[in-house]
Amino acid sequence: AKRRADIDSIERYLEVVNEEVDRLNGIVVDFLFAVRPMNIVLERRSLNQLVEETLEFVQFEIGEAGVEIRTELKERLPNVDVDEKYFKQALLNIIKNALSAMPDGGVLTVTTRVDGNDVLLEVADTGVGIPEENITKIFEPYFTTKEFGSGLGLTVVYKIIKEHGGEISINSREGEGTTFTMCFPVPQSERNLIEWGKG
C-alpha cells in the first residue's frame, strides 16, 4: 500500500513538473515571437479559408470550454496578402485569450467583411470584458491579468498584424465581452473586384 501511495505521489509530482515545463516552454516561444524579427512571407490568400482552418484546429478545445462558435464570413471576400503561419498564430492567440475570458462558457463570433479598401476580421467573445484602465495596456509586453500568463500573447498578435501592414483595435465592456478587429489592406489588383462586386 505504501509503495502504491509512493507511486501515486511521484505521478502527481511528474504531472506538476510537466505542466510547469509546458508553461515555461509557452513563455519562451511567446518571448521569441515577440523579440525576434519575423520572416513574413506574404501570399495572396483567402482569409475565410484560413479562418475556417484555424477554427477547425481548435474546435475540440473550444467545445471543451463550453463555448459555441458562430461564423459570419462574407462571401466573395477579396483575397489579401498574408503569411499563413503567422496569421494562424495571431488568430490562435486571440481565440485562446477569448476562451480564458469565458471560464463558464459563452459564444465566440468570428466575422469577415469589407470596409472600403480593407478586409476586416472580427473576433468577439461574450466573456468578462476588460476594465477601461487596462484597454490601453493590452498590447504592451508582459502585461497580463492571468496568474500563469507570459503577457506576450497579444504583443505577438499586435506585431504580426503590423508586419502585414494591418491594424488591430479592441472594443470591450466589462461583464459583456470583448471584440478584436483586425484590418488587412486589399491589394490593388483585388480592389477592382470590390468595385465590380458592387455592380
GROMACS elastic network, one bead per residue, 0.5 to 0.9 nm:
[ bonds ]
;  ai    aj funct       b0    kb
    1     4     6  0.50925   500
    1     5     6  0.62421   500
    1     6     6  0.86273   500
    2     5     6  0.50157   500
    2     6     6  0.61192   500
    2     7     6  0.86290   500
    3     7     6  0.62044   500
    3     8     6  0.85977   500
    4     7     6  0.50871   500
    4     8     6  0.61440   500
    4     9     6  0.86463   500
    5     8     6  0.50211   500
    5     9     6  0.61873   500
    5    10     6  0.86027   500
    6     9     6  0.51756   500
    6    10     6  0.61641   500
    6    11     6  0.86004   500
    7    10     6  0.50636   500
    7    11     6  0.61088   500
    7    12     6  0.86015   500
    8    11     6  0.51083   500
    8    12     6  0.62118   500
    8    13     6  0.85657   500
    9    12     6  0.50454   500
    9    13     6  0.60652   500
    9    14     6  0.85923   500
   10    14     6  0.61056   500
   10    15     6  0.85655   500
   11    14     6  0.50704   500
   11    15     6  0.61823   500
   11    16     6  0.87261   500
   12    15     6  0.50600   500
   12    16     6  0.63766   500
   12    17     6  0.87115   500
   13    16     6  0.51944   500
   13    17     6  0.62597   500
   13    18     6  0.86598   500
   14    18     6  0.60051   500
   14    19     6  0.84951   500
   15    18     6  0.50820   500
   15    19     6  0.61506   500
   15    20     6  0.85775   500
   16    19     6  0.51248   500
   16    20     6  0.61702   500
   16    21     6  0.86155   500
   17    20     6  0.50734   500
   17    21     6  0.61129   500
   17    22     6  0.86210   500
   18    21     6  0.50266   500
   18    22     6  0.61349   500
   18    23     6  0.85349   500
   19    22     6  0.51269   500
   19    23     6  0.61483   500
   19    24     6  0.86550   500
   20    23     6  0.50212   500
   20    24     6  0.61282   500
   20    25     6  0.84281   500
   21    24     6  0.51713   500
   21    25     6  0.59665   500
   21    26     6  0.85098   500
   22    25     6  0.50222   500
   22    26     6  0.61219   500
   22    27     6  0.87012   500
   23    26     6  0.50856   500
   23    27     6  0.63724   500
   23    28     6  0.87880   500
   23   148     6  0.75096   500
   23   149     6  0.82541   500
   23   150     6  0.87101   500
   24    27     6  0.50280   500
   24    28     6  0.62248   500
   24    29     6  0.86243   500
   24   150     6  0.86992   500
   25    28     6  0.51004   500
   25    29     6  0.61681   500
   25    30     6  0.85447   500
   26    29     6  0.51460   500
   26    30     6  0.60892   500
   26    31     6  0.84798   500
   26   149     6  0.89403   500
   26   150     6  0.78705   500
   27    30     6  0.50412   500
   27    31     6  0.59885   500
   27    32     6  0.85929   500
   27   149     6  0.76952   500
   27   150     6  0.52803   500
   27   151     6  0.85293   500
   27   152     6  0.77788   500
   27   153     6  0.89822   500
   28    32     6  0.61543   500
   28    33     6  0.85809   500
   28   150     6  0.86796   500
   29    32     6  0.51848   500
   29    33     6  0.62007   500
   29    34     6  0.85863   500
   30    33     6  0.51147   500
   30    34     6  0.61024   500
   30    35     6  0.87520   500
   30   150     6  0.73660   500
   30   151     6  0.86605   500
   30   152     6  0.58032   500
   30   153     6  0.63837   500
   30   155     6  0.88921   500
   30   156     6  0.71042   500
   31    34     6  0.50466   500
   31    35     6  0.62121   500
   31    36     6  0.83446   500
   31   150     6  0.81576   500
   31   152     6  0.66902   500
   31   153     6  0.89250   500
   31   156     6  0.85401   500
   32    35     6  0.54007   500
   32    36     6  0.56521   500
   33    36     6  0.59016   500
   33    37     6  0.80616   500
   33    38     6  0.75884   500
   33   152     6  0.86691   500
   33   156     6  0.62092   500
   33   159     6  0.88872   500
   34    37     6  0.83665   500
   34    38     6  0.89179   500
   34   141     6  0.81040   500
   34   152     6  0.68533   500
   34   153     6  0.84761   500
   34   155     6  0.65935   500
   34   156     6  0.51779   500
   34   157     6  0.89126   500
   34   159     6  0.73194   500
   35    38     6  0.87755   500
   35   156     6  0.88309   500
   37    40     6  0.89186   500
   38    86     6  0.87075   500
   38   159     6  0.88550   500
   38   160     6  0.79741   500
   38   163     6  0.78597   500
   40    82     6  0.82530   500
   40    83     6  0.59363   500
   40    85     6  0.88291   500
   40    86     6  0.74456   500
   40   160     6  0.85847   500
   40   163     6  0.73254   500
   40   164     6  0.79182   500
   41    81     6  0.89638   500
   41    82     6  0.74257   500
   41    83     6  0.52999   500
   41    84     6  0.84520   500
   42    45     6  0.87909   500
   42    80     6  0.89592   500
   42    81     6  0.52383   500
   42    84     6  0.80427   500
   42   164     6  0.79531   500
   43    80     6  0.78265   500
   43    81     6  0.50028   500
   43    82     6  0.54109   500
   43    83     6  0.61925   500
   43    84     6  0.79418   500
   44    79     6  0.60317   500
   44    80     6  0.53693   500
   44    82     6  0.64903   500
   44    83     6  0.87794   500
   44   187     6  0.87512   500
   45    48     6  0.88161   500
   45    49     6  0.80692   500
   45    50     6  0.79466   500
   45    78     6  0.89356   500
   45    79     6  0.52552   500
   45    80     6  0.56270   500
   45    81     6  0.61524   500
   45    82     6  0.65066   500
   45    83     6  0.86066   500
   45    84     6  0.81830   500
   46    49     6  0.53753   500
   46    50     6  0.65734   500
   46    51     6  0.87925   500
   46    77     6  0.75506   500
   46    78     6  0.73928   500
   46    80     6  0.67028   500
   46    81     6  0.88169   500
   46    82     6  0.89569   500
   47    50     6  0.51588   500
   47    51     6  0.61124   500
   47    52     6  0.86186   500
   47    77     6  0.78840   500
   47    78     6  0.84477   500
   47    79     6  0.66219   500
   47    80     6  0.69746   500
   47    82     6  0.83248   500
   47   112     6  0.80871   500
   47   119     6  0.86043   500
   47   121     6  0.84079   500
   48    51     6  0.51057   500
   48    52     6  0.61742   500
   48    53     6  0.86513   500
   48    73     6  0.63336   500
   48    74     6  0.79242   500
   48    75     6  0.85379   500
   48    77     6  0.76767   500
   48    79     6  0.89349   500
   48   112     6  0.72390   500
   49    52     6  0.51352   500
   49    53     6  0.61832   500
   49    54     6  0.86380   500
   50    53     6  0.51350   500
   50    54     6  0.61643   500
   50    55     6  0.86341   500
   50    84     6  0.72381   500
   50    87     6  0.81936   500
   50    88     6  0.72306   500
   51    54     6  0.51881   500
   51    55     6  0.61767   500
   51    56     6  0.85703   500
   51    73     6  0.89760   500
   51    88     6  0.77689   500
   51    91     6  0.79433   500
   51   110     6  0.83540   500
   52    55     6  0.51921   500
   52    56     6  0.61062   500
   52    57     6  0.86236   500
   52    71     6  0.88342   500
   53    56     6  0.51152   500
   53    57     6  0.62549   500
   53    58     6  0.89801   500
   53    88     6  0.87120   500
   54    57     6  0.50476   500
   54    58     6  0.65870   500
   54    59     6  0.85530   500
   54    88     6  0.62307   500
   54    89     6  0.89553   500
   54    91     6  0.75282   500
   54    92     6  0.71756   500
   55    58     6  0.52954   500
   55    59     6  0.57041   500
   55    62     6  0.86853   500
   55    69     6  0.85423   500
   55    92     6  0.84568   500
   55    95     6  0.88261   500
   56    59     6  0.50761   500
   56    60     6  0.81386   500
   57    60     6  0.77285   500
   57    61     6  0.87088   500
   58    61     6  0.52859   500
   58    62     6  0.61560   500
   58    63     6  0.86190   500
   58    92     6  0.80769   500
   58    95     6  0.87284   500
   59    62     6  0.50233   500
   59    63     6  0.60321   500
   59    64     6  0.85239   500
   59    69     6  0.84419   500
   60    63     6  0.50822   500
   60    64     6  0.60833   500
   60    65     6  0.86333   500
   61    64     6  0.50929   500
   61    65     6  0.63133   500
   61    66     6  0.89280   500
   61    67     6  0.89861   500
   61    99     6  0.89250   500
   62    65     6  0.51708   500
   62    66     6  0.66773   500
   62    67     6  0.55348   500
   62    68     6  0.73535   500
   62    69     6  0.78222   500
   62    95     6  0.87261   500
   62    96     6  0.88173   500
   62    99     6  0.72247   500
   62   108     6  0.89223   500
   63    66     6  0.51908   500
   63    67     6  0.56675   500
   63    68     6  0.69715   500
   63    69     6  0.86218   500
   64    67     6  0.75185   500
   65    68     6  0.89160   500
   65    99     6  0.69429   500
   65   100     6  0.88415   500
   65   102     6  0.79855   500
   65   103     6  0.71633   500
   65   104     6  0.75978   500
   65   105     6  0.58629   500
   65   106     6  0.86109   500
   66   102     6  0.87302   500
   66   103     6  0.84694   500
   66   104     6  0.70922   500
   66   106     6  0.67707   500
   66   107     6  0.87381   500
   67    99     6  0.76147   500
   67   102     6  0.77725   500
   67   104     6  0.83994   500
   67   107     6  0.54050   500
   67   108     6  0.67339   500
   68   105     6  0.78492   500
   68   106     6  0.63128   500
   68   108     6  0.60802   500
   68   109     6  0.83628   500
   69   106     6  0.88842   500
   69   107     6  0.59890   500
   69   109     6  0.59330   500
   69   110     6  0.76788   500
   70   107     6  0.72156   500
   70   108     6  0.61272   500
   70   110     6  0.62896   500
   70   111     6  0.84303   500
   71   108     6  0.83825   500
   71   109     6  0.56832   500
   71   111     6  0.58407   500
   71   112     6  0.84842   500
   72   109     6  0.75044   500
   72   110     6  0.61904   500
   72   112     6  0.64830   500
   72   113     6  0.85809   500
   73    77     6  0.83335   500
   73   110     6  0.75113   500
   73   111     6  0.53430   500
   73   113     6  0.70217   500
   73   121     6  0.89389   500
   74    77     6  0.58844   500
   74   111     6  0.76351   500
   74   112     6  0.55996   500
   74   113     6  0.54685   500
   74   114     6  0.80354   500
   75   112     6  0.89609   500
   75   113     6  0.86577   500
   76    79     6  0.88051   500
   76   193     6  0.89990   500
   76   194     6  0.89513   500
   76   197     6  0.82696   500
   77   112     6  0.80100   500
   77   113     6  0.71049   500
   77   114     6  0.71303   500
   77   119     6  0.77089   500
   77   194     6  0.83580   500
   78   114     6  0.80494   500
   78   119     6  0.74259   500
   78   186     6  0.68911   500
   78   187     6  0.86547   500
   78   190     6  0.60004   500
   78   191     6  0.75271   500
   78   193     6  0.70263   500
   78   194     6  0.70007   500
   79   119     6  0.85166   500
   79   186     6  0.70949   500
   79   187     6  0.79216   500
   79   190     6  0.68399   500
   80   118     6  0.89485   500
   80   119     6  0.76907   500
   80   184     6  0.69681   500
   80   185     6  0.69759   500
   80   186     6  0.54756   500
   80   187     6  0.62901   500
   80   190     6  0.80101   500
   81   164     6  0.76310   500
   81   184     6  0.81784   500
   81   185     6  0.81849   500
   81   186     6  0.77873   500
   81   187     6  0.71853   500
   82    85     6  0.88350   500
   82    86     6  0.81811   500
   82    87     6  0.67493   500
   82   164     6  0.65973   500
   82   184     6  0.86596   500
   83    86     6  0.55802   500
   83    87     6  0.58597   500
   83    88     6  0.84872   500
   83   164     6  0.79945   500
   84    87     6  0.51513   500
   84    88     6  0.60449   500
   84    89     6  0.85126   500
   85    88     6  0.54582   500
   85    89     6  0.63067   500
   85    90     6  0.88824   500
   86    90     6  0.62390   500
   86    91     6  0.86846   500
   86   157     6  0.88481   500
   86   160     6  0.65269   500
   86   161     6  0.88707   500
   87    90     6  0.51902   500
   87    91     6  0.62747   500
   87    92     6  0.85831   500
   87   157     6  0.85959   500
   87   160     6  0.71392   500
   87   161     6  0.77907   500
   87   164     6  0.89137   500
   88    91     6  0.50708   500
   88    92     6  0.59486   500
   88    93     6  0.85065   500
   89    92     6  0.51414   500
   89    93     6  0.62148   500
   89    94     6  0.87710   500
   89   156     6  0.86479   500
   89   157     6  0.77552   500
   89   160     6  0.86179   500
   90    93     6  0.52026   500
   90    94     6  0.64205   500
   90    95     6  0.87572   500
   90   153     6  0.83117   500
   90   154     6  0.80409   500
   90   156     6  0.70052   500
   90   158     6  0.81369   500
   90   160     6  0.66734   500
   90   161     6  0.77440   500
   91    94     6  0.51451   500
   91    95     6  0.61546   500
   91    96     6  0.86146   500
   91   123     6  0.86451   500
   91   157     6  0.76741   500
   92    95     6  0.50277   500
   92    96     6  0.60531   500
   92    97     6  0.84339   500
   93    96     6  0.52129   500
   93    97     6  0.61243   500
   93    98     6  0.86326   500
   93   153     6  0.58561   500
   93   154     6  0.68906   500
   93   156     6  0.82812   500
   93   157     6  0.69609   500
   94    98     6  0.61720   500
   94    99     6  0.87034   500
   94   123     6  0.76746   500
   94   153     6  0.79571   500
   94   154     6  0.72176   500
   94   157     6  0.75623   500
   94   180     6  0.78320   500
   95    99     6  0.62066   500
   95   100     6  0.87256   500
   95   108     6  0.82714   500
   95   123     6  0.77071   500
   95   125     6  0.88482   500
   96    99     6  0.50381   500
   96   100     6  0.63001   500
   96   101     6  0.86541   500
   97   100     6  0.53085   500
   97   101     6  0.64052   500
   97   102     6  0.89995   500
   97   153     6  0.81352   500
   97   154     6  0.83751   500
   98   101     6  0.50290   500
   98   102     6  0.65240   500
   98   108     6  0.76077   500
   98   123     6  0.84860   500
   98   124     6  0.78619   500
   98   125     6  0.58681   500
   98   126     6  0.83576   500
   98   127     6  0.70293   500
   98   177     6  0.88595   500
   98   178     6  0.78851   500
   99   102     6  0.51466   500
   99   103     6  0.68619   500
   99   105     6  0.78616   500
   99   106     6  0.86053   500
   99   108     6  0.83783   500
   99   125     6  0.80682   500
   99   127     6  0.80174   500
  100   103     6  0.58545   500
  100   127     6  0.82814   500
  100   146     6  0.88103   500
  101   104     6  0.88422   500
  101   105     6  0.89422   500
  101   125     6  0.78566   500
  101   126     6  0.80880   500
  101   128     6  0.55042   500
  101   129     6  0.71282   500
  101   177     6  0.81461   500
  101   178     6  0.87642   500
  102   105     6  0.51332   500
  102   106     6  0.59978   500
  102   107     6  0.84688   500
  102   125     6  0.76501   500
  102   126     6  0.69157   500
  102   128     6  0.66016   500
  102   177     6  0.88117   500
  103   106     6  0.83248   500
  103   127     6  0.79061   500
  103   128     6  0.87805   500
  104   127     6  0.86822   500
  105   126     6  0.85868   500
  105   127     6  0.81770   500
  106   125     6  0.72617   500
  106   126     6  0.56724   500
  106   127     6  0.68711   500
  107   124     6  0.81080   500
  107   125     6  0.58653   500
  107   126     6  0.57016   500
  107   127     6  0.82933   500
  108   123     6  0.70276   500
  108   124     6  0.57207   500
  108   126     6  0.69325   500
  109   122     6  0.78133   500
  109   123     6  0.58052   500
  109   124     6  0.51050   500
  109   125     6  0.64866   500
  109   126     6  0.88539   500
  110   121     6  0.72350   500
  110   122     6  0.56401   500
  110   124     6  0.64786   500
  110   125     6  0.89779   500
  111   120     6  0.79316   500
  111   121     6  0.57236   500
  111   122     6  0.50509   500
  111   123     6  0.66184   500
  111   124     6  0.83967   500
  112   119     6  0.70941   500
  112   120     6  0.55407   500
  112   122     6  0.64090   500
  113   118     6  0.85952   500
  113   119     6  0.58693   500
  113   120     6  0.53239   500
  113   121     6  0.68415   500
  113   122     6  0.86244   500
  114   117     6  0.73248   500
  114   118     6  0.58974   500
  114   120     6  0.59830   500
  114   121     6  0.89942   500
  114   194     6  0.84747   500
  115   118     6  0.52651   500
  115   119     6  0.61655   500
  115   120     6  0.67689   500
  115   183     6  0.89132   500
  116   119     6  0.80861   500
  116   186     6  0.89970   500
  116   194     6  0.87312   500
  117   184     6  0.86926   500
  117   185     6  0.61790   500
  117   186     6  0.55359   500
  117   187     6  0.83510   500
  117   188     6  0.87452   500
  117   191     6  0.68198   500
  117   194     6  0.83211   500
  118   166     6  0.88976   500
  118   183     6  0.61892   500
  118   184     6  0.54338   500
  118   186     6  0.52062   500
  118   187     6  0.88960   500
  119   182     6  0.82875   500
  119   183     6  0.58186   500
  119   184     6  0.52031   500
  119   185     6  0.63529   500
  119   186     6  0.64023   500
  120   181     6  0.66800   500
  120   182     6  0.56622   500
  120   184     6  0.64009   500
  120   185     6  0.88523   500
  121   180     6  0.81374   500
  121   181     6  0.57251   500
  121   182     6  0.50813   500
  121   183     6  0.64405   500
  121   184     6  0.82009   500
  122   179     6  0.65858   500
  122   180     6  0.55959   500
  122   182     6  0.62970   500
  122   183     6  0.87182   500
  123   178     6  0.81999   500
  123   179     6  0.55288   500
  123   180     6  0.52387   500
  123   181     6  0.66014   500
  123   182     6  0.85352   500
  124   127     6  0.89466   500
  124   177     6  0.71717   500
  124   178     6  0.56508   500
  124   180     6  0.63813   500
  124   181     6  0.85438   500
  125   128     6  0.87957   500
  125   129     6  0.85301   500
  125   176     6  0.84078   500
  125   177     6  0.52794   500
  125   178     6  0.54621   500
  125   179     6  0.64397   500
  125   180     6  0.89684   500
  126   129     6  0.78075   500
  126   175     6  0.80901   500
  126   176     6  0.57220   500
  126   178     6  0.68077   500
  126   179     6  0.89307   500
  127   174     6  0.83884   500
  127   175     6  0.66471   500
  127   176     6  0.61521   500
  127   178     6  0.68295   500
  128   173     6  0.80997   500
  128   174     6  0.58248   500
  128   176     6  0.61834   500
  128   177     6  0.56584   500
  128   178     6  0.79674   500
  129   172     6  0.55313   500
  129   173     6  0.51857   500
  129   175     6  0.53454   500
  129   176     6  0.58887   500
  129   178     6  0.53722   500
  130   133     6  0.82864   500
  130   134     6  0.64955   500
  130   135     6  0.64910   500
  130   138     6  0.89268   500
  130   171     6  0.88067   500
  130   172     6  0.57977   500
  130   173     6  0.63433   500
  130   174     6  0.54448   500
  130   175     6  0.82318   500
  130   177     6  0.77870   500
  130   178     6  0.71613   500
  131   134     6  0.54866   500
  131   135     6  0.66991   500
  131   172     6  0.78933   500
  131   173     6  0.72873   500
  131   174     6  0.58412   500
  132   135     6  0.53685   500
  132   136     6  0.78899   500
  132   172     6  0.79348   500
  132   173     6  0.78813   500
  132   174     6  0.80578   500
  133   136     6  0.68411   500
  133   137     6  0.78515   500
  134   137     6  0.52128   500
  134   138     6  0.61174   500
  135   138     6  0.53860   500
  135   139     6  0.84791   500
  135   170     6  0.75697   500
  135   171     6  0.81953   500
  135   172     6  0.78388   500
  136   139     6  0.75231   500
  136   140     6  0.83051   500
  137   140     6  0.52983   500
  137   141     6  0.86616   500
  137   143     6  0.67657   500
  138   141     6  0.84475   500
  138   143     6  0.65215   500
  138   144     6  0.78030   500
  138   151     6  0.88135   500
  138   154     6  0.69761   500
  138   155     6  0.79334   500
  138   170     6  0.89152   500
  139   142     6  0.88291   500
  139   143     6  0.74774   500
  139   151     6  0.87094   500
  139   152     6  0.80054   500
  139   153     6  0.84250   500
  139   154     6  0.52754   500
  139   156     6  0.82593   500
  139   157     6  0.81107   500
  139   158     6  0.64686   500
  140   143     6  0.57324   500
  140   151     6  0.79995   500
  140   152     6  0.77739   500
  140   154     6  0.78055   500
  140   155     6  0.58909   500
  141   144     6  0.86395   500
  141   150     6  0.87800   500
  141   151     6  0.61039   500
  141   152     6  0.53894   500
  141   153     6  0.85638   500
  141   154     6  0.81123   500
  141   155     6  0.56275   500
  141   156     6  0.86290   500
  142   149     6  0.86655   500
  142   150     6  0.61928   500
  142   152     6  0.55307   500
  142   153     6  0.88758   500
  142   155     6  0.82543   500
  143   149     6  0.89872   500
  143   150     6  0.80276   500
  143   152     6  0.72751   500
  143   155     6  0.88384   500
  144   147     6  0.79563   500
  144   148     6  0.87798   500
  144   149     6  0.62505   500
  144   150     6  0.69373   500
  144   152     6  0.79505   500
  145   148     6  0.88097   500
  145   149     6  0.75791   500
  145   151     6  0.79358   500
  146   149     6  0.50458   500
  146   150     6  0.82792   500
  146   151     6  0.79976   500
  147   150     6  0.89633   500
  148   151     6  0.89503   500
  149   152     6  0.79521   500
  149   153     6  0.83209   500
  150   153     6  0.71687   500
  151   154     6  0.73402   500
  151   155     6  0.76664   500
  152   156     6  0.60832   500
  152   157     6  0.86655   500
  153   156     6  0.53510   500
  153   157     6  0.65379   500
  153   158     6  0.89537   500
  154   158     6  0.61007   500
  154   159     6  0.84885   500
  155   158     6  0.51233   500
  155   159     6  0.62039   500
  155   160     6  0.86416   500
  156   159     6  0.51270   500
  156   160     6  0.61285   500
  156   161     6  0.86776   500
  157   160     6  0.51850   500
  157   161     6  0.62215   500
  157   162     6  0.85798   500
  157   168     6  0.86197   500
  158   161     6  0.53835   500
  158   162     6  0.61799   500
  158   163     6  0.86264   500
  158   167     6  0.80165   500
  158   168     6  0.67148   500
  159   162     6  0.51656   500
  159   163     6  0.61163   500
  159   164     6  0.87573   500
  160   163     6  0.50943   500
  160   164     6  0.64988   500
  160   166     6  0.87125   500
  161   164     6  0.51445   500
  161   165     6  0.67145   500
  161   166     6  0.52101   500
  161   167     6  0.61581   500
  161   168     6  0.68039   500
  161   182     6  0.73251   500
  161   183     6  0.80776   500
  161   184     6  0.80059   500
  162   165     6  0.50625   500
  162   166     6  0.51088   500
  162   167     6  0.61179   500
  162   168     6  0.80194   500
  163   166     6  0.72126   500
  164   167     6  0.85746   500
  164   184     6  0.72678   500
  164   185     6  0.85440   500
  165   183     6  0.88509   500
  165   184     6  0.69951   500
  165   185     6  0.70981   500
  166   182     6  0.71231   500
  166   183     6  0.52991   500
  166   185     6  0.63999   500
  167   181     6  0.81559   500
  167   182     6  0.58171   500
  167   183     6  0.50700   500
  167   184     6  0.69947   500
  168   180     6  0.70369   500
  168   181     6  0.55668   500
  168   183     6  0.61934   500
  169   179     6  0.83705   500
  169   180     6  0.59009   500
  169   181     6  0.52729   500
  169   182     6  0.66753   500
  169   183     6  0.85497   500
  170   178     6  0.71785   500
  170   179     6  0.57656   500
  170   181     6  0.62500   500
  170   182     6  0.89341   500
  171   177     6  0.86071   500
  171   178     6  0.57872   500
  171   179     6  0.52234   500
  171   180     6  0.66035   500
  171   181     6  0.82021   500
  172   176     6  0.76104   500
  172   177     6  0.58378   500
  172   179     6  0.62226   500
  172   180     6  0.86101   500
  173   176     6  0.53769   500
  173   177     6  0.57327   500
  173   178     6  0.65180   500
  174   177     6  0.65740   500
  174   178     6  0.83080   500
  185   188     6  0.89403   500
  186   189     6  0.82740   500
  186   190     6  0.63116   500
  186   191     6  0.63202   500
  187   190     6  0.53870   500
  187   191     6  0.64824   500
  188   191     6  0.51918   500
  188   192     6  0.74483   500
  189   192     6  0.62737   500
  189   193     6  0.79403   500
  190   193     6  0.54033   500
  190   194     6  0.70483   500
  191   194     6  0.51406   500
  191   195     6  0.66454   500
  191   196     6  0.86911   500
  192   195     6  0.51531   500
  192   196     6  0.60706   500
  192   197     6  0.84391   500
  193   197     6  0.58297   500
  193   198     6  0.85981   500
  194   197     6  0.50266   500
  194   198     6  0.64782   500
  195   198     6  0.53271   500
  195   199     6  0.70149   500
  196   199     6  0.54670   500
